[in-house]
Amino acid sequence: MKKVRFGLIGCGSIGRVHADIIKGLAHAELVAIAGRGDHHREFAEDLSCDFCLDYEDLLNNPEIDAVAICLPSGAHSRAAIQAARAGKHVICEKPIATTLEEGQAMIDAARDKEVELAVIFQHRFDKPIVLLKQAIEEGKLGKLLWGSSKTIWYRDDKYFSNPWRGTWEHDGGGALINQSIHYIDLLIHLFGDVKSLSGKCRTLRHKEIETEDIGVANLEFTSGAIGTIEGTTASYPGLYAELSVFGEKGSVIIRNDQLLFYHFEGGKWQEFEKILDPEKANALNTGPEVDRASHIRQYEDFINAILEKRRPLVTGEEAIKSLEVIKAIYRASDTKKEVYL
Ligand SMILES: NC(=O)c1ccc[n+]([C@@H]2O[C@H](COP(=O)([O-])OP(=O)(O)OC[C@H]3O[C@@H](n4cnc5c(N)ncnc54)[C@H](O)[C@@H]3O)[C@@H](O)[C@H]2O)c1
């Protein structure tokens, strides 16, 4: 079977995870990395791949089929658009971009050049989420009534000493756009589009950052269900991310990416029984470490999409929805008004 040949742009904390994943996949090859600073050159040597100081050089390499973008969030769109124009498929870290205009320009560029654009939302590939989506589609929960997404984390001063974090220009916002976006994306994945919302954002603990360290919102979905969002990097020492889904015939709670609780009117469900793990779900989530298993599944989906000439599961069109909701929460907080999407 053919391999997809990758270039990697940006090799910071998550870029190094991408490099390891690409190197470990049977149908992928890491051709080159691009990054600033000598440590990137040394990293390329360790990986036995080419090194480019400027990512434009990487994009000009005809040996490369696809690029992985792991730059600070505010730099995603420029690199992704240039990559699409160079005829490369793109897999980009979340959020798709820091503004809706830039996110839409990425989608348009990929469509124009007939390349695939996937955005990393690895939690859509977590086993409990895949099964919960299936349970909802099979009607096990009945009609969905309400759901909540909470990301109750803590990040310390060292985390925010990385100069792009917590800035409007490079991060596009704070705890909502950077941390809480994963579980906000899951709420949208399960409940569908949001019709309207109200919200409040504040910076209450990390006075050194420009953007919010606490954000809350009330939502109404187009389905008629309602939802709540709570997201923070100010809850010491960092507790959990939790998704709760309540339907007419059942309830499910996923905490820290593990199945914490479920109850269906129809009785036990063997698929859920196999993965129910309250102990793991209740362990504190105190740091930014990423479990790679779901990133690997999303890479496999992206590679198969390219080889099978189909769309990846998390397209740009899907990924922009969470950005749209978060930008609407910022607007609602600023204007103190309900925002209609
Ligand atoms: N999916 C997840 O769970 C997850 C986790 C962490 C970060 N992220 C996302 O990944 C992105 C990167 O985050 P990070 O924590 O790795 O940041 P980071 O600051 O650790 O890394 C960013 C890297 O980009 C490099 N860079 C900046 N400008 C460049 C340029 N023009 N050319 C080449 N390299 C350049 C920097 O030198 C740095 O190595 C962000 O968008 C973040 O939201 C996602």
The ligand as a MOL file (V3000), in Angstrom:
LIG
                    3D

  0  0  0     0  0            999 V3000
M  V30 BEGIN CTAB
M  V30 COUNTS 44 48 0 0 0
M  V30 BEGIN ATOM
M  V30 1 N -4.5450 18.6440 20.3060 0
M  V30 2 C -3.9680 18.9090 21.4730 0
M  V30 3 O -4.2290 18.2530 22.4820 0
M  V30 4 C -2.9570 20.0300 21.5520 0
M  V30 5 C -2.0690 20.0890 22.6270 0
M  V30 6 C -1.1390 21.1310 22.6590 0
M  V30 7 C -1.1180 22.1150 21.6820 0
M  V30 8 N -2.0330 22.0420 20.6690 0 CHG=1
M  V30 9 C -2.0430 23.0800 19.6140 0
M  V30 10 O -0.8380 22.9640 18.8660 0
M  V30 11 C -0.3520 24.2510 18.4870 0
M  V30 12 C 1.0890 24.4100 18.9830 0
M  V30 13 O 1.0900 24.3470 20.4000 0
M  V30 14 P 2.4340 23.9910 21.2250 0
M  V30 15 O 1.9980 23.8550 22.6340 0
M  V30 16 O 3.1530 22.8820 20.5820 0 CHG=-1
M  V30 17 O 3.2510 25.3520 21.0400 0
M  V30 18 P 4.8180 25.5560 21.1870 0
M  V30 19 O 5.0330 27.0080 21.4370 0
M  V30 20 O 5.3870 24.5630 22.1390 0
M  V30 21 O 5.3570 25.1710 19.7220 0
M  V30 22 C 5.1940 25.9990 18.5900 0
M  V30 23 C 6.4190 25.7770 17.6860 0
M  V30 24 O 6.2590 26.5120 16.4770 0
M  V30 25 C 7.5450 27.0380 16.1260 0
M  V30 26 N 7.3750 28.1350 15.1720 0
M  V30 27 C 6.8300 29.3570 15.3750 0
M  V30 28 N 6.8290 30.0650 14.2070 0
M  V30 29 C 7.3640 29.2370 13.2600 0
M  V30 30 C 7.6290 29.3650 11.8510 0
M  V30 31 N 7.3240 30.4570 11.1760 0
M  V30 32 N 8.1750 28.2960 11.2070 0
M  V30 33 C 8.4490 27.1610 11.8560 0
M  V30 34 N 8.2450 26.9840 13.1970 0
M  V30 35 C 7.7150 28.0150 13.8760 0
M  V30 36 C 8.1570 27.4440 17.4540 0
M  V30 37 O 9.5820 27.5490 17.3520 0
M  V30 38 C 7.7230 26.2570 18.3250 0
M  V30 39 O 8.6960 25.2080 18.2280 0
M  V30 40 C -1.3300 25.2640 19.0500 0
M  V30 41 O -2.2370 25.6520 18.0620 0
M  V30 42 C -2.0660 24.5020 20.1620 0
M  V30 43 O -3.3910 24.9560 20.3500 0
M  V30 44 C -2.9320 21.0280 20.5870 0
M  V30 END ATOM
M  V30 BEGIN BOND
M  V30 1 1 1 2
M  V30 2 2 2 3
M  V30 3 1 2 4
M  V30 4 1 4 5
M  V30 5 2 4 44
M  V30 6 2 5 6
M  V30 7 1 6 7
M  V30 8 2 7 8
M  V30 9 1 8 9
M  V30 10 1 8 44
M  V30 11 1 9 10
M  V30 12 1 9 42
M  V30 13 1 10 11
M  V30 14 1 11 12
M  V30 15 1 11 40
M  V30 16 1 12 13
M  V30 17 1 13 14
M  V30 18 2 14 15
M  V30 19 1 14 16
M  V30 20 1 14 17
M  V30 21 1 17 18
M  V30 22 2 18 19
M  V30 23 1 18 20
M  V30 24 1 18 21
M  V30 25 1 21 22
M  V30 26 1 22 23
M  V30 27 1 23 24
M  V30 28 1 23 38
M  V30 29 1 24 25
M  V30 30 1 25 26
M  V30 31 1 25 36
M  V30 32 1 26 27
M  V30 33 1 26 35
M  V30 34 2 27 28
M  V30 35 1 28 29
M  V30 36 1 29 30
M  V30 37 2 29 35
M  V30 38 1 30 31
M  V30 39 2 30 32
M  V30 40 1 32 33
M  V30 41 2 33 34
M  V30 42 1 34 35
M  V30 43 1 36 37
M  V30 44 1 36 38
M  V30 45 1 38 39
M  V30 46 1 40 41
M  V30 47 1 40 42
M  V30 48 1 42 43
M  V30 END BOND
M  V30 END CTAB
M  END
